[in-house]
Amino acid sequence: MTETYRLSEENPMGDVDDDAPALRRVSYDQTTRKSIKESAIPATTYEDLRRFDALDLYRGLLLLAIVAGTSFLFNFQLLTSPGNPPIYSTGDWFSRMMFNSQPSDWLSLYGLHVITVRDFLLSGFLFAAGMSLFFWKRRRTRLQWRKRAIIGRILFRVMLLVLLGIFLQSRNAENTRWVLIDPLTLIGLATLMAFLIARGPVWWQAVIMIAILIGQFAWIELSGPITYPAEVQGIVVSETEQATNQKSAWAKHQNVAELYDRTFLSNFPGQPDAAYRESGRTTFNVLPATVLIMLGMLTGQWFLSRKKSRLFKVLLCGVMGAVLVLAGIGVDKWICPAIERLLSPSWVLLAGGYSLLFFSGCAFFCEVIHASSLFAPLRILGRNSLLIYLTSLGFTTWFGNELFKHSQPFLSALAGGEMSAELTLLIQMLLACLAAILLGWFLNQHRFYVRA
């Protein structure tokens, strides 16, 4: 879901619905210049309807991190390929970029509170998808859509994301990879589950979220280390991955979630195989992913409330984020490890807390001090999150490198005749980000939005 609308408490002159007119299937009353659907609802509803800039900014920052990380890793591999001189790190930014661009080996919490940006991205988008889903449902309800139409649109989008994820997993493969662990597939399936079960008051939704996490913990913890049957071995697990510890039930390739996933996938031709079992992600990640989406929905509901001031909402959002981070650290230490690839309960608490903290910062700039115009390029990226994500898989890196190729003589002259490998990586990464921003600006200017 990329439509981020809400009812504004103030400033009814903000951004309005940016759907391209050619994509709307509504007729217009020429006397009032409003659609017939709009004319049937009180005018104040539509005067107060505007985009939620904080969510666009939140998604834009996540997308920028994806574009920068993809460019960095791709060009780093090129520069370190055989025949090229080694890269010696002389700057702190380089080591930090290396750390945050790589996924964790298995355990995802470093020290007391440190996680990598790469690990956080999927969880951050799940949180954003939940907020988008809430605003999308709210807006369609105000437009008096029928339930059948809403359900049909949800099912269409879920199917689109699932199939798109399977397509991306199957690139450079001989057969279709029926593996439901791609980020788009996971977001689609978790969106459907959240749409079906996120009903009732806030306290009841909170009960459902806690029950899912407790159920996941009990299922994996009580099952203990497992042994694969010969027919679903799939890959040879290295000795380091087989190393047992106090939390061996959560070990890579030795947890019950992966056992059942391998058994299920073995019913498809060519499944499972080494390339798609190596990460340790499983289809059952959709259950804790649903919790993150529901957390985003509850956050959207909180910001829609008119009972408190915007500053109070932002502060409480930040406090709740800090509480969840501390709870995640405690659960990681005493109950179960924080593992992003399994979306373990401790990781869900950590990622949910960081999402709330991150989003509260975006809401402070956009909702409290009204400085959203300063972040217009990032907000434009967030409006087309699906398309920008797809282009980050190759196009933005290629375009950034092309810009670098044509500007390299000028840049080399500025650098004194020769650029270091680290400076080259940094410039290529910045140019890839510029390419993404230019693409987002072009699409926004032509009112072209991919809704998913």
N, C-alpha and C positions, 0 to 999 in steps of 0.2 A: 504494500500500500504506500503510495507516494503522495496522496492527497492530504494535505495538512491544513485543515480548516477548523475553526472553532468559533464560538460566540465571543466576541470581544466585550470586555467590561467597559472600555472607553475607546476613543479614537475610531469612530465609525467610518472615517474617511481613509482607512488603511487599504491595503491591496485587496482586490476582490477576486472572484473566481477567474483563474487564468486559463480555463479550458478553451481550446481553439473553437471559435464559433462553428467551423465546418464539422466538428466532431459531435456537436450537440444535436440530439434528436428531439427538439422541442419547437413548438410554433410560438409566434410572438403576437402580442396585442399591439397594433401600430399606434394606438392612442396613448398608451402608457409606456411603450418601449420595454415591456417586461414580458417574460415568458408566461404562458398560461399557467404553468405550475407555480410560478412565483406569485402570480396575481391571486392565487387561491389561498395564500398564507399571509398573515399580518406583515405589513411593510417593515416593521421594526426588526423582524427576524432577519431580513436580507440587508438592512442597513448596518446591522451589527456583524454580518458574516465577513470574515477576512482570514487571510492565511496566518498560520501560527509561525512567525519568523524564527522563534527559538528552535523549533524542530528542524526547519530547513537548515539553519546554521549548524545544528548538531550533526545532521547527516552529511552536510558539506565537509565538515572537518574530518569525519570518518573516511569519506571518499578521497579527500586530499591525502590522508595517510596511506590509503591503498595505492594511489597513483605513485606517490613518492617511493614507497617501499618496493613496488613492482619494478620501477625504473632502476632503483639502486641495486637490487639483487641481479637483474638482468645484465646491467652494464658491469657489475662487479665480476660476474662469471666470465664475461668477455675479456676483461682486463687481466684476469688471473688464468686464462686459458694457456695451454702449453705454448711456449715460445715467447711469451710476454714476461717482462721483468716483474719480480714480486712487488707487492704493495706493502710499504712499511707505514704503519699508522703513526702519524705525528700529531693528530688532533683529537680532542676529546669527543667531538661530534661524530667522528668516524666510528669509534668503538660503541658509542651509544646507538648509532644507526644500525650497526651490525647486530647489536643485542635486540633491538626492538623490531627489526625486520625478520627475524628468525622465529619460527614457532618453538615452543618449549619441547624438550625431548619427551617428557611425559609429565612430571610434576610441574605445575604452572605457577607456584608461588615461590618467589626468591626473597629470602629474608623475612621480615615481618609483614611487609605490605607491597612488595614490588612484583608487578606482572609486566609482561611484554605487550607492546601495542599490537603486535601481530595476533597474540592470543585474544586480546580484548575485542577486536574488530567484529567478529561474528556475533558475539554476545551484545555488543553495542547496537548492531543493526537489528537484532531480535527485539531489543527494548524499543528502538525507533519504530519498528513494524507494529508493535502493540499500540503505541500512541497514534500512529497513522490509522490503524484499524478503528480505534475509538472515534476519532474525528470523522472518519469516512462514514461509519454507521450513524453517527449523530447527524451529519449533514443530510444523509439520505432519508433519515426519519423526518427531518424538518421539511424535506422536499416531498414528503408523503409518498415515498416509494412503497410499493407493495412488498410484503415479506418474500414472496416468490421471486420478485425481481432482485432483491438484495441477495438472497441465497444463490440465485443463478449467477450473479456477478462474482460472488465470492468463489463459487466452485470453478468458474472459468479461470479466474486468476490463480487459484491454487493449482489447477491442472497445467496452466501455462508455466508457472514457476517450477513445478515438478519435472515436466518434460524438458524444459530448458536446462535444468540442473543435470538431468541424465545425458542430454546432448553434450554438455560441457565435459562431463566425466568420460564420455566416449570418444573424445578427440584423440587422434593418433592411435586408435585401437581397432582391431580387426572385427570385433563384435560389439554390439550394444552392451554397455556396462550397466546392468540393472542394480546400481548401488545408490541408495538413497541417503548419501552423506554429503552431497554438495551443498554449499551454503544456501543457494537459491531453493533447492529442494527442501532443505530443512526449514527455511522460513515459510515456504508454502504450506507444508504439512502442519507445522506448529500454528500457523495462522488459522487453518481450518479447525484444529482442536480448540484453540482459544475462542474462536467464534461460537463453537458449539457448547462449551462448558462455562464460559464467562457470563454467568447469569446471576441475578439476585443482588442483594446488598453487598457492600464492600467486605463486611466481616465474613460472609459466606464465601466470597471469592478468595479471601485470604486463607480460609480453612482448606479450600481445594488446593491452593498452591502449596501449603505446608504438607498436606496429605501426599501430594505427588513426590515431594522431596523425601519425605520419610519412607514412602513406599520404595523409591529407588534405592535409598540407603539400605533398607532391610533386605531387599532382593539381592543386591550385590554382596553385601557384607556377610549375610548368612549363608550364601552359596559357597563361599571360600574359593580357593584356587581350583581351577578346572583342568581337565585333560581332554584334548580334542579326539573325537573318533577318527580313525584313519581316513575315512571318506571325506572329511572336511578339514583336513590339516591345512591345506592352502599354501602356507609358507613355512619355512624353517625359522624358528624363533632363535635369536642369538642368545648366547649365555648371559650377556649383560641384561637382556630383557627378561630372562628367566630368573634373575636374582630375586630372591624372596626377602621380605622384610615384615615388619609388624602389620602392614596393611597389604598383605599379599593378595587378598581378594580383589584389590583394585589394581593389580599389576597389569602391565601392558601384555595383551594377548593371553592373559590368564584370568579374565573376569567373565562372569556368566553372561553378560550382555553380548559379548563378542561370540561366545559359543552359540547362542541361539541365533545370532545374526548370520554366522557362517552356515548354520544348518538351514536357515530360511533361504539364503541366497544360493545354496547349492542346488535348489530346484530350478534355477535359471541356467540356460546354456552358457558355459564358460565362466561360471561364478562359483565361489570367489576366486580371486587370483592374487598374486603377490603384490602387484602394484596398488591394489585397492584395499588390501588388508594391512599394509605396512603402517598406516597412520594410527590405527587403533580406534578410529571413530566407528560408531555403530548406528543403525537405524533407530535404536531405542533412545538416541539423543533427543528425539522429538518430544519426549515427555518433559525433561527439564527445560527444553527450549520453550515449551508452552508456558512455563512459569515466568520466564523473562518477558514473553509477550504480554502476559496478563499483568505483570508489574508495569509495563509501559502503558497499558490500558488504564490502570488505576491512576497512574500519574497524570494522564490526559484528563481523566475525570476530575482529579483534584485541581488542576489548573483551570478547568472550565467553571468550577464553583465560584459563585459570586459572594460567598459569605465572608471571605477574608481578603485582605489587601494583597497586591501582587508581591510586595516585598516579603510579607509573612509567608506566602506560598513558597517563594524561592528559598527562604531561610529554612523552613521546615523540610523542604526537599533535600537541601544539603545536609541537615542534621540526620535525616533518615538514611541518606547515603552513607554517612560516616558510621552510623550504627550497624548497617549491613556489612560494611567492610570489616569492622571489628568482630562481628559475629562470624564472618567467613574465616577470619584468621583463627578464631577460637575453635571453630569446627575442624579446620585443617589440622590444628595441633592435637586435638583430643579425640576427634571422632573419625573423620575420613579425610584423605588428602584432597587438595584442590587440583583437579585434573580438567583442563579445558577440553581435551579431546573426548572425554566422557561426559562433560557438563555435570560433574559430580555436585552434590548439594553444597559443599563448601565453595566450589567455584561459582555456582549460581548466586550465592550470597555475595561473594566478592564482586563478580561482574555486575550484579544488580546495584550494589552500592556505588561502584565507580560510575555506572551509567547515570545514577541519580546525581552524583557530585558533578559530573561532566555536564549533564543537562541543566542543572541549577545554575552553573556558570553562564551557559548560553542564554538561559531565561533572564538572568540578571541584566545582561547587556541589552537584550531585545525587549523585555517586558518592564523592567524597572527604570533603567536610565534611558531607554528608547534610543539606543545607539545602533540599531540594526542596520542602518544605512552604511555604517563603516564596514560591514561584513557582507555587502551586496554580492561580490563574486562567489563567496562560499555559500550564501543562501541560494544563489542561482544553481550551483552544483547540486545542492540538496533537493531542488525541485525535480530534477531528472535523475534520481539516484540509480535506477535500474540501468538506464542507457549509459551513464557515466561509468558504472561498475563494469559493464560489458566492454566498453572501450578501454578500460584500464588493463584488460587482459592482454593487450598488445598494441592497440592503436596509439595511445598517448605516449607510450615509451618510444615507438617508432617515430612519431611526429616530433617528439622532443629531441631525439637523436638527429633527425634531419635538420632541425633548427640549429643544433650544435654544429653540424657539419658545415653549414653555410656561414655561421658566425665565428667559427674557430680561428681564422686568421686575425680577425679583429680582437678576439678575446686573448689570443696568444700574445699579441702586441701589448695589450694592457698588462699581461702577467709578466712582461719582461722577456718575451721570446719563447718561453716554454712553460707549459702547465704541468703541474704534478698530477699523478693519477688520482689522488684524493680530490683535488680541485676539479678535475674532469668529471668525476662522479657527482660531485655536488652540483655543478652547472647542468649536467644532463638531467639530474633529478628535478631541479628547479624548472627547467624548460619543459619537462613532461607535465609538471603541475600547471605551467602556463598553458600548455596545449589543452588540458582538461578544462581550465577556466574559459578559454576562448571557445571551445566546443559548447560548453554550457551556456555561455552568453549568446552564441549564434542560435542555438535551439530556443532559448528563451525569447529572443527577438522575433522569431518566426512562430512563436506560440506552439511549439512542437513538444509535446510531453508524452512519454511512454508511461502509462498507468499500469502498475503491477503490484 
